[in-house]
Amino acid sequence: MRTSLDVADIFRAAGHAYRVAHAGHLSLDQLKVMLAIENCRTAALGGHVEACEDCGQRRIAYNSCRNRHCPKCQGAAARTWLADRQADLLPVGYFHVVFTLPAEVADIAFQNKAVVYDLLFKAASETMLTIAADPRHLGARIGITAVLHTWGSAMTHHPHVHMIVPGGGISLDGSRWVSSRAAFLLPVRVLGKLFRRLFLTRLLALHDAGRLAFFGSMAYLTDRGAFMHHLKPVRSKRWIVYAKAPFAGPEAVLAYLSRYTHRVAISNSRLIAFDNDGVTFRYKDYRRDGADRQQVMTLAINEFVRRLLLHILPRGFHRIRHYGLLASGARKASLMLARVLLNATAPVSVNDRPEEADDFRPPCPCCGGRMTVIEVFERWRQPRGPPEARAAYRENSP
């Protein structure tokens, strides 16, 4: 069941007090995201008036903030992105692989988001490409779409990368398509060991180069000896790499991607209640199975806002990246070769489909007719009343 409550309601009610209480401790990026979500689809951003061509019903539509952290703005962004990605799909099975950072490293990432999240992408992608190219495993060049998530279901800090990978790749000499086994892509234990080695080696190099910063209770990690001691437990710990069973066809891949690529820390549909006691929402407890996995949690308002702001990405940071056959510079040529080797035709291009209006609007709520824009109004302005209302006002004015 959908709820009328959304994150913007919570920010509008509690955002100002939170910013005052934490003045000087919030980044500019966090402040901008809060204000963008608060103003989303309000008069603060302007908008337009729509009228039904059949019955004349009017509707006011306010502009969206289009911030990538706004729950209300991700649906349209995801649809646009997925339409572009559909042309990249190959007629093979696809696998879902997840690389997760251990808690000791996640603590370091929290204070060094841009640097460590970037390292997570690079180490995970290099691990996949290296093991896939090894003749003892697949012996092929593969393609990867990787998406960064920094949260667990309860909005705690839990950085991990989701990867969608075709079940196979182009042979190293480019002469044939090498298919993976039906339900197996690459050995996760081998992936985990290489991922651990690559990540820790480069993390130490970042520390030696002075590119990591530590504050508060973690300030002692500035010392190299203390930093090495902090990482000692994870050097022998098994790093989790998880591979799910392949999808049932390319359409299932797109449906799955639509749930992951533009997801934010919490969707509005998970919110249940907001009052003086706090914010109540649904989450998944992955330590439980079956129906018990779905749980309900109530957080104090300040704690809810704090957890949400944990996941604001640094400005300009790319949370969706492509590697191997899908890397931007080689994607077109690599996919063309892959389809030749698979004896497959390219899917219908977005440009070949019937044109759809970029400004698609829901139909008239009264009669289902087509809505058209009849007035545009600027930021912080309200639309003019309908002509009959203005005429009645003039008649009744003294």
N, C-alpha and C positions, 0 to 999 in steps of 0.2 A: 504493500500500500504506500502510495506516495504521500509525502508530507509537504505542507505549505511552508515549513520552516526552512531557512537556508542560512549559510554561513554569513551572508551579508547582513541578515537581521541581527546576528550576534555581534558582528563588528560595529554596526550602527549603534547598538545599545551599550556595548562595553568597550569599544575601541578607543574612544577619547580618554576614558579613565585609565585604561591600560597604558596608553602612550604617555600620559602624565606621570603615572607611577613608575614607569621604566625609562624615563627621559635620560638620554645619554647612553643607554644600553641597547638600543635598537638600531640596526643598520639602516642606511638610506633605502636599500632595496626592500627591507621589511616594511618600512613606513609607506613606501610607494604602493606596495601590494595591498596593504590594509586600506588605504584611501581609494585605490582603484576598485576593490571589491565593494566597499561601502557605497560608492557612487554608481556602480554598475546598474544600468537600466533604471536610472532615475533622471529627474530633470537636470541634474548637475552635468550630464553629458549630452543634453539635447535629445532630439528625436524627430518623429514625424507623426502625422495623422493619416490614417488610412480610412477609406470609405468603400463600402460594398457597391459594385456596379449595378447590382440588381435591386436591393432594398434600401440602400443609402445608409445602412448601419455604419457608425463611426467607431474607430478604435485608435487609442493613443499607444504608440510604441516608442519606448525610450531606447537610446543607443546602448550598446554593450561596451564594457571596458576593454574586452579582448585580451586581458592579462592572462598569461599562461597558467597562473595559479588560481584563477577564478573558477569555481565549480560550474557556474552557469554558462561560461563561455567556451568550454572545451568540446561540447557536442558538435558545433559547427566546424571548429578547427579540425576535429578528428575526421569528419566526413570529407573535408577538402583534402586532407593528407592521404586518406585511404583511397580516394579516387585516383590520386597520382600514383599510388603504390600498386594498384591493381595491374597496371601494365608490366610490373616487374615479376609477377608470379609465374612460376614454372610448373609444368604438369607432373610434379613429383610430390612425395610426402614431405611434410615439414616437421621439424622438431623444435621443442621449446627447452632451452638450457638456461639455468640460473646460476650466476656466480655471486656468492655472498661473502662479505667481509666479517671476520670474527670481531667480537665485542671490543677487544683491546685495540684493534686497528680502527674500528668505527669511532672510538673516542678521539683518536687523532684526527680522523676525517672531519669530525664535528667542528674543530677549530681551524681546519685548513680545507674547506670545502672545495674550492676551485681546483687546487693542486691534487688533492687525494682522489676526488671523484674522477678527474681526468686520468689519473694513474689507474684507477679501477677499470675504466674503459679500455685503456691501452693494454694492460696486463691480461685482461680477460680475452680480448680479441686476438692478441698475439698467441695466447695459449691455444685457442681454437684453431687458428690458421696453421700453427706449427704442428700440432698433433694430427690434424687432418691431412697435411702434406706428407707426413711420415708414411713411407710405403708399408710399414708394419701395421698400419691402421687403415686409412682410407686411400692415401696416396693421391690426393686431389686438391685443387684450389676450390674452396667453398665460398659462399656468400653469407653475410651476417647482417641482420638488422638488430641493433642493440638499443635498449631503452633503460634509462636510469630511474630507479625508484629509491627513495631515501627513507621510507616509512614502513613500519609494521601496521597491522590492522588497527591497533590501538593508538596510532600516530606517534609511537616511540621512534627514536632514531635507529634506522636499520637499513643502511645502504646496500643495495644489491643491483645487479644488472640482469635484465631479462633479454634473452637472445632468441630470435626466430631464425632457424637455419634450414635451408633446403636439404633433403636427404640424399646428398651426393654432391659431386662437383666435377669440374673439368680436369682431366688428367694433366699431369705436370708438363707433358709434351704437347698438350692441346689437341690431341687426336681423337679423344673419345670422352664420353660421359661415364663417370664412375659412380655407380649407385651404392648407397649404404645398405646395410641389411634392413629388413622390413621394420623391425622394432628396436633397432640399435644404431646409434650414430657413432659415438666415440666413447671410450672407457672413462667413466667419471673419476675414478681414483687417479688415473694417469693425468687427467686434466687438473685435478686438485693439486697434485704435487708440483706440476710445472707452474700453475697459477701462483701458488704460495712462494715458490722460489723467485719468479719474476717480480712479483709485487714487493716482497721484502727487500730484495736487492736494490730495487729502484727507490723504495721508500727511504732506505738508509742513505742512498746517494742524494736524495732531496734534503735530508737532514744535514749531511756534510756540506752541502752547498748553501746552507742557511735559508732554504726556501720554506721551512716549516716554522710556524709561530705557535707559542704556547702561553696560555694565560691562566690566572686563578690557580686552582688546585693542581693543574697540569704544568705549571711553569717550570717545575723541576726537570721536565723532559728536555729542556734546552741542553742540558749536559748529555754528552754522547753516551757516557757510561750508564746513566739512568735510563736513557732511551733504549739502549741495547737490553738492559735488564727488563724493561717493560715489555719488550717484544719476545723475550726468551720463551714464555709459555706457548706462543703461537708458532714457533719454529718447528715444534714437534707435533703440534695439534693437526688433526686432519681438517683441511679447509673444505667447506661444503660446496660442491658443484652438483646441481640437481638437473637431471634430464627427464623430461616427461615423454610419454608415448607420442608418436606422430599424430598429426591432425588427420581428420577424414576429408582430405581434399582441399584445394586452394580456397574455396569459399569459407571453410571453417577457419582458415588462417586469417582471412580478412575480418571475420567476426571476432576472433580472439584479439587481433591487433587493435580493433576499435575499443576494446575494454582496457587496453594496457598503454597505448602510446600517449594518450592525452589525459591519463588519470591524474588526479591530484590527491593530496593526503587524505581527504575525506570528501565524499560526495554528499550532496544535499539529501539524497534519498536515504542515507544512513542516519540522519538526525531524527530524533524522536521528540525531545522536549527541551525547552530553554526557560528557566525561571531563576529565582533567587538561590535555589539550591545548586544550580550549575547547569551543565549541558549533558543531556542523556543521548547516547547514540549506540548503534549496533556495531559489533566487531566480531571477528573470528578468532577463536582461541585454538591455534593449531596443535596444541598439546592434547586436545580432545577429539573424539571421533563422532561421526554421525550427527544427530540433531543437537547434541551438546556443544558442538563446535560454535554454533551461533550464540553469542552472549550479548548482554547489555551492560554498558558502563556509564556511570555519571561522574563527570569531572567538574571541579570548581571552575568558574568562568575563566579566571586568570590562568589556570593550568591548561584549560582547553586552548586558549589563545596562544599560550607559550608553545605547546606542542605543535600547533598548526604552523607557527612561524619558524619552527626548526627546519622546515622543508622548503623554505624560500631559496631558490637557487641563485648563485651569483649572476649579476647582470651579464648577458651575452653568452652564458654557458649553454652549450647544446646538449639537451638530454636525450635526443634521438640521433644515433650515428650509424653509418653503414660501412662495412668492411669487405675486403676480398672482392668477389665478383660484383658486389653491390656498391663498392666505393664509387663516389661521384665521378671521378675521372675516367673509370674503366667500365662503368655500369652498362652503357648502351652497347658497346662492342662485346662485352662478356656475355650479356644476355642473348645477343644475337647469335653468338657462337654456340651457347648452351642449347638454344632452340634448334639449331641446325643439327647438333649432335644427338638431340633427343627426337629429331624428326617431328617437331611440334610447331604449330603456328602461333603467332603472337596473339595475345588477347586483344579484344577490341579496345582501341585507344580512346581515352577520354575525349579527344578532339573529334573522334569519328561518331560519337553518340549524338543523338538529337539534342539540340541546345536546350538548356534549362536556365531559367532566370537566376542570375547570381543573387538577387535580392528576394529569394523565395519567401512568401508569406503564407501563414495558415489561412484557410478559407474563412469566410464570414461565419461567425458563431451563431448568427440568426438564421440564415437561409443556405449557407454553404457556398455562396457566390464568391466571385473573384474580388479581392481587395486591392485597391490601387492607392498610391500616395497622393494626397491632395494638398498637403502642407508640410513644410519642414521648419523646425524651430531650433534656435541656437541653444548653447549651454546656459543653464540657469534661467531659461525662459519657459513660459507655459504656452501651450497652443491657444489660438484664438477660439472663442466659442463658435458654434455653428451659426449661420446667417440668421436663422429664425430666432435664436436666442438673443443675438445682438439687437435685432429689430424690436423684440419685446422689451428689452432693457431700455432702448431709446424712448419707446412709447410711454413707459412707466416712470421715466425720469422727470423730476420737477422742472 
